[in-house]
Amino acid sequence: MPYIYLAIAVAFETIGTSAMQASQQFTRLWPSVLVVLGYAISFYFMALTLRYMPVGIVYALWSGLGIILIALIGYAVFGQKLDLPAITGLGLIISGIVVIQLFSNTTAH
C-alpha cells in the first residue's frame, strides 16, 4: 500500500508542477488552482506513505521520480530541451532510486 500512496503523491506533484508552468507565474486562474490542489493532494498521500517508510527515503523517491517525470513532460509538452549533462544527471537520479529500491532495508518491500 505505501507504494500506491507514493505513486499517487508523485502523480499529483507532477500535475501541480506542470500546472505551475501552465499558470504563467500564477497569472492564469485555473492552472493556478490546479497547482494548489495538485500539491495539497500530493502532500496528503506523501504523509500517508510516511506511516510505512522513513521521511528521507519517501522524500528522495517523491522528489526523484517527480524530477524525472517533470523533465519528460517539459520535453514532450512544453518543448524544453535537455542537453547531455542534464540527461546524465537524470540518469544518476534514476540510478539512485534503483539503488534505494534494490539494496536499502529502509523501504517497504
N, C-alpha and C positions, 0 to 999 in steps of 0.2 A: 503493500500500500504506500510506503513512503516514496517510492519511485513514481507512482501515479501522481501523488501530490506535487512532487518536484517537477514532473513533466508539465502539469497544469500551470505551475508557477512560472516556469520558463516560457511557456506559450504566451501567457498574459504579459509577461515582461517584454517579450518580443513585440507583441501587439502595441503595448504602451510606447515603447521606444520608436517603433515605426510611425505611430501616430504623432509622436513628437516632431519628427521630421516633416510630416504632412501638415502639422499645425502652423508651420512657418513662424516659428518663435512665438507661439501662443497667440497669433493674430487671427486664427480661424477657430470658431467656436467648437464645432463638433469633433474635429480631431483633438482639440484641447481637452474636451470632456472625455474622450477615449483614452487619452494619456492618464488622466486621474483614475478612471475606472480600471484600466489595464494594470496599473501599478498597485492599486488597492487590492484587487483580486490576487495578483501575483504575491504580494506580501502575506495575504491571508494563507494561501496554500504553502508558501515557504515556511510560515510559522507552524503549520500542521506537520510539515516534514521534520521540523526541529524536535518533535516528540520522539523521533526514532534515530536521528543522526546528529552528530555534533555540528555546531554552528559553522565552524571553519570549513568543514567538508561540504555542508549544504551550500554555503556561500560560494565556495570555489566552483562547485558544479553549476549552480544557478548562473553565476556571472560568466563562467567559461562557455557554457552552452549558449547563453544569451549573446555573447560576443560573436560566436561563430554564426549563429542564425542571423543576427543583425548585419554582419558583413555580407552574407549571401543575399539578404533582402536588399541591402544598399546597392549591391551589384545588379541584381535582377530587376528591381522595381525603380530605383532612383538613378540608375546609370552611373553609380560611383565605381571607379576603377581601383583595383588592388595591384600594387607593384610587388616585386619579388620579396622584399623584406616583410611586407605586410602578410603575404601568403605564408612565408616561413614562420613568422610569429604566430599566425593562426594554427599552423601545423604543430607548433610547440604547445599551444593551449590544448589541442586535441590530444597530444601525447600525454600531457599532464592528467587529463581526465581519464584516459585509458589506464595510466599507472595507478591512479587512485582506485579505480574500479576493480582492477585485477589484483592488486597487491596490498591494499590497505585493509586492515581489520576494523577500521572505524566506520565503514559503510555497512548498510543493511543489505546483506546478500541473501 
